[in-house]
Amino acid sequence: MAVSISVVILLGIVVFVLIRGGSVRLLPALACAGFGFFLASTGAAPLITGAINAVTGWISSI
């Protein structure tokens, strides 16, 4: 749980910086957020969560 909250905060900061820097406009960022929100309710969510947990576990073992 602590890892997922950290990732959410990190990705939120990245999106904020990209929007403020002009690299990403607000509407495409909202579209990506909506896509992620709806993707989380599909059958792909456990696979994505497992992959993220594997990567973070691998990084923490270094």
DSSP file (Angstrom, degrees, kcal/mol; ACC not computed):
  #  RESIDUE AA STRUCTURE BP1 BP2  ACC     N-H-->O    O-->H-N    N-H-->O    O-->H-N    TCO  KAPPA ALPHA  PHI   PSI    X-CA   Y-CA   Z-CA
    1    1 A M     >        0   0    0      0, 0.0     4,-1.9     0, 0.0     5,-0.2   0.000 360.0 360.0 360.0 -41.5    0.0    0.0    0.0
    2    2 A A  H  >  +     0   0    0      1,-0.2     4,-1.9     2,-0.2     5,-0.1   0.861 360.0  51.9 -64.8 -34.7    2.8    2.4    0.8
    3    3 A V  H  > S+     0   0    0      2,-0.2     4,-2.4     1,-0.2    -1,-0.2   0.922 108.2  49.9 -68.4 -43.1    4.4    1.8   -2.5
    4    4 A S  H  > S+     0   0    0      1,-0.2     4,-2.2     2,-0.2    -2,-0.2   0.869 110.3  50.3 -66.1 -35.0    1.3    2.5   -4.5
    5    5 A I  H  X S+     0   0    0     -4,-1.9     4,-2.3     2,-0.2    -1,-0.2   0.908 110.5  50.2 -67.8 -39.9    0.7    5.8   -2.6
    6    6 A S  H  X S+     0   0    0     -4,-1.9     4,-2.6     1,-0.2    -2,-0.2   0.904 110.8  49.2 -63.2 -41.1    4.3    6.8   -3.4
    7    7 A V  H  X S+     0   0    0     -4,-2.4     4,-3.0     2,-0.2     5,-0.3   0.900 109.9  51.4 -65.9 -40.4    3.8    6.0   -7.0
    8    8 A V  H  X S+     0   0    0     -4,-2.2     4,-2.2     2,-0.2    -2,-0.2   0.921 112.5  45.7 -62.2 -43.9    0.6    8.0   -7.2
    9    9 A I  H  X S+     0   0    0     -4,-2.3     4,-2.2     2,-0.2    -2,-0.2   0.930 114.1  48.6 -65.0 -44.9    2.2   11.0   -5.6
   10   10 A L  H  X S+     0   0    0     -4,-2.6     4,-2.3     1,-0.2    -2,-0.2   0.935 113.8  45.5 -61.5 -47.3    5.3   10.7   -7.9
   11   11 A L  H  X S+     0   0    0     -4,-3.0     4,-2.6     1,-0.2    -1,-0.2   0.864 110.7  54.6 -66.2 -34.7    3.1   10.3  -11.1
   12   12 A G  H  X S+     0   0    0     -4,-2.2     4,-2.4    -5,-0.3    -1,-0.2   0.909 109.1  47.5 -62.7 -41.8    0.9   13.2   -9.9
   13   13 A I  H  X S+     0   0    0     -4,-2.2     4,-2.6     2,-0.2    -2,-0.2   0.907 111.4  51.0 -65.2 -42.1    4.0   15.4   -9.6
   14   14 A V  H  X S+     0   0    0     -4,-2.3     4,-2.4     2,-0.2    -2,-0.2   0.930 111.8  46.7 -62.0 -45.4    5.3   14.4  -13.0
   15   15 A V  H  X S+     0   0    0     -4,-2.6     4,-2.5     2,-0.2     5,-0.2   0.914 111.7  51.4 -63.4 -42.6    1.9   15.2  -14.6
   16   16 A F  H  X S+     0   0    0     -4,-2.4     4,-2.7     1,-0.2    -2,-0.2   0.925 111.6  46.8 -59.7 -45.4    1.7   18.5  -12.9
   17   17 A V  H  X S+     0   0    0     -4,-2.6     4,-2.5     1,-0.2     6,-0.3   0.896 112.2  50.4 -65.3 -40.2    5.2   19.4  -14.1
   18   18 A L  H  X>S+     0   0    0     -4,-2.4     6,-1.7     2,-0.2     5,-1.3   0.887 112.7  46.2 -66.3 -38.0    4.5   18.3  -17.6
   19   19 A I  H ><5S+     0   0    0     -4,-2.5     3,-0.7     4,-0.2    -2,-0.2   0.932 115.4  45.8 -68.2 -44.8    1.3   20.4  -17.7
   20   20 A R  H 3<5S+     0   0    0     -4,-2.7    -2,-0.2     1,-0.2    -1,-0.2   0.858 111.4  53.2 -66.5 -34.7    3.0   23.5  -16.2
   21   21 A G  H 3<5S-     0   0    0     -4,-2.5    -1,-0.2    -5,-0.2    -2,-0.2   0.601 112.3-118.6 -77.4 -10.5    5.9   23.1  -18.6
   22   22 A G  T <<5S+     0   0    0     -3,-0.7    -3,-0.2    -4,-0.6    -4,-0.1   0.476  84.4 115.0  88.4   1.6    3.7   23.0  -21.6
   23   23 A S  S   <S+     0   0    0     -5,-1.3     2,-0.4    -6,-0.3    -4,-0.2   0.843  82.7  29.6 -72.3 -32.3    4.7   19.5  -22.7
   24   24 A V  S    S-     0   0    0     -6,-1.7    -2,-0.3    -9,-0.1    -1,-0.2  -0.993  80.8-135.9-129.9 132.7    1.2   18.1  -22.1
   25   25 A R     >  -     0   0    0     -2,-0.4     4,-1.7    -3,-0.1     5,-0.1  -0.419  27.1-110.6 -81.7 164.3   -2.0   20.0  -22.4
   26   26 A L  H  > S+     0   0    0      1,-0.2     4,-2.4     2,-0.2     5,-0.2   0.904 112.1  52.9 -64.4 -45.0   -4.7   19.7  -19.8
   27   27 A L  H  > S+     0   0    0      1,-0.2     4,-2.3     2,-0.2    -1,-0.2   0.926 110.0  46.3 -63.7 -46.4   -7.3   17.8  -21.9
   28   28 A P  H  > S+     0   0    0      0, 0.0     4,-2.2     0, 0.0    -1,-0.2   0.883 112.6  52.3 -62.4 -34.7   -4.9   15.1  -23.0
   29   29 A A  H  X S+     0   0    0     -4,-1.7     4,-2.1     2,-0.2    -2,-0.2   0.907 110.4  47.3 -65.7 -40.8   -3.8   14.7  -19.4
   30   30 A L  H  X S+     0   0    0     -4,-2.4     4,-2.5     2,-0.2    -1,-0.2   0.867 110.0  53.4 -67.1 -36.0   -7.4   14.4  -18.3
   31   31 A A  H  X S+     0   0    0     -4,-2.3     4,-2.3     2,-0.2    -2,-0.2   0.911 110.0  47.6 -64.1 -41.9   -8.0   11.8  -21.0
   32   32 A C  H  X S+     0   0    0     -4,-2.2     4,-2.4     2,-0.2    -2,-0.2   0.889 111.4  50.7 -66.2 -39.0   -5.0    9.7  -19.8
   33   33 A A  H  X S+     0   0    0     -4,-2.1     4,-2.3     2,-0.2    -2,-0.2   0.912 111.0  48.6 -64.9 -42.2   -6.2   10.0  -16.2
   34   34 A G  H  X S+     0   0    0     -4,-2.5     4,-2.4     2,-0.2     5,-0.2   0.903 110.1  51.8 -63.3 -41.2   -9.7    8.8  -17.3
   35   35 A F  H  X S+     0   0    0     -4,-2.3     4,-2.4     1,-0.2    -2,-0.2   0.925 111.2  47.2 -60.7 -45.1   -8.2    6.0  -19.2
   36   36 A G  H  X S+     0   0    0     -4,-2.4     4,-1.6     2,-0.2    -2,-0.2   0.881 110.3  53.2 -63.9 -38.5   -6.2    4.9  -16.2
   37   37 A F  H  < S+     0   0    0     -4,-2.3     4,-0.4     1,-0.2    -2,-0.2   0.932 114.6  40.0 -62.7 -46.6   -9.2    5.2  -14.0
   38   38 A F  H >< S+     0   0    0     -4,-2.4     3,-0.9     1,-0.2    -2,-0.2   0.813 110.5  58.9 -75.1 -29.4  -11.3    2.9  -16.2
   39   39 A L  H >< S+     0   0    0     -4,-2.4     3,-1.6     1,-0.2     6,-0.3   0.841  97.0  63.3 -64.2 -32.9   -8.4    0.6  -16.9
   40   40 A A  T 3< S+     0   0    0     -4,-1.6    -1,-0.2     1,-0.3    -2,-0.2   0.719 100.3  52.8 -65.5 -20.4   -8.2   -0.1  -13.1
   41   41 A S  T <  S+     0   0    0     -3,-0.9    -1,-0.3    -4,-0.4    -2,-0.2   0.338  96.9  85.7 -97.9   8.0  -11.7   -1.6  -13.2
   42   42 A T  S X  S-     0   0    0     -3,-1.6     3,-1.1    -4,-0.1    -3,-0.0  -0.397  95.7 -98.0 -97.7 179.0  -11.0   -4.1  -16.0
   43   43 A G  T 3  S+     0   0    0      1,-0.2     4,-0.5     2,-0.1    -3,-0.1   0.612 116.5  69.7 -71.4 -12.7   -9.5   -7.5  -15.8
   44   44 A A  T 3> S+     0   0    0     -5,-0.2     4,-2.3     1,-0.2    -1,-0.2   0.650  76.5  84.2 -79.0 -14.9   -6.1   -6.1  -16.7
   45   45 A A  H <> S+     0   0    0     -3,-1.1     4,-2.7    -6,-0.3     5,-0.2   0.896  87.8  49.1 -59.4 -45.4   -5.7   -4.4  -13.3
   46   46 A P  H  > S+     0   0    0      0, 0.0     4,-2.4     0, 0.0    -1,-0.2   0.889 112.0  50.1 -63.4 -35.8   -4.3   -7.4  -11.4
   47   47 A L  H  > S+     0   0    0     -4,-0.5     4,-2.2     2,-0.2    -2,-0.2   0.920 112.9  45.5 -65.2 -43.6   -1.8   -8.0  -14.2
   48   48 A I  H  X S+     0   0    0     -4,-2.3     4,-2.4     2,-0.2     5,-0.2   0.914 113.4  49.8 -66.2 -43.0   -0.6   -4.4  -14.1
   49   49 A T  H  X S+     0   0    0     -4,-2.7     4,-2.6    -5,-0.2    -2,-0.2   0.909 110.8  50.0 -62.2 -42.5   -0.5   -4.4  -10.3
   50   50 A G  H  X S+     0   0    0     -4,-2.4     4,-2.2    -5,-0.2    -1,-0.2   0.900 110.6  49.4 -62.6 -41.3    1.5   -7.6  -10.3
   51   51 A A  H  X S+     0   0    0     -4,-2.2     4,-2.3     2,-0.2    -2,-0.2   0.910 112.0  47.8 -64.7 -42.5    4.0   -6.2  -12.8
   52   52 A I  H  X S+     0   0    0     -4,-2.4     4,-2.7     1,-0.2     5,-0.2   0.907 111.9  50.1 -65.5 -40.9    4.4   -3.0  -10.8
   53   53 A N  H  X S+     0   0    0     -4,-2.6     4,-2.2     2,-0.2    -2,-0.2   0.884 110.2  50.9 -64.2 -37.6    4.9   -5.0   -7.6
   54   54 A A  H  X S+     0   0    0     -4,-2.2     4,-2.2     2,-0.2    -2,-0.2   0.918 112.2  46.3 -64.7 -43.2    7.5   -7.1   -9.3
   55   55 A V  H  X S+     0   0    0     -4,-2.3     4,-2.5     2,-0.2    -2,-0.2   0.927 114.2  46.5 -66.4 -45.0    9.4   -4.1  -10.6
   56   56 A T  H  X S+     0   0    0     -4,-2.7     4,-2.3     1,-0.2    -1,-0.2   0.864 112.6  51.3 -67.6 -33.8    9.3   -2.3   -7.2
   57   57 A G  H  X S+     0   0    0     -4,-2.2     4,-1.1    -5,-0.2    -1,-0.2   0.895 110.9  48.4 -65.5 -39.5   10.4   -5.5   -5.5
   58   58 A W  H  < S+     0   0    0     -4,-2.2     4,-0.4     2,-0.2     3,-0.2   0.907 112.6  48.4 -66.3 -41.6   13.3   -5.9   -7.9
   59   59 A I  H >< S+     0   0    0     -4,-2.5     3,-1.2     1,-0.2    -2,-0.2   0.899 109.9  51.6 -66.9 -40.2   14.3   -2.3   -7.3
   60   60 A S  H 3< S+     0   0    0     -4,-2.3    -1,-0.2     1,-0.3    -2,-0.2   0.735 103.9  59.0 -71.4 -20.1   14.1   -2.6   -3.5
   61   61 A S  T 3<        0   0    0     -4,-1.1    -1,-0.3    -3,-0.2    -2,-0.2   0.579 360.0 360.0 -82.9  -8.1   16.4   -5.7   -3.6
   62   62 A I    <         0   0    0     -3,-1.2    -1,-0.2    -4,-0.4    -2,-0.1   0.474 360.0 360.0 -77.6 360.0   19.2   -3.7   -5.3
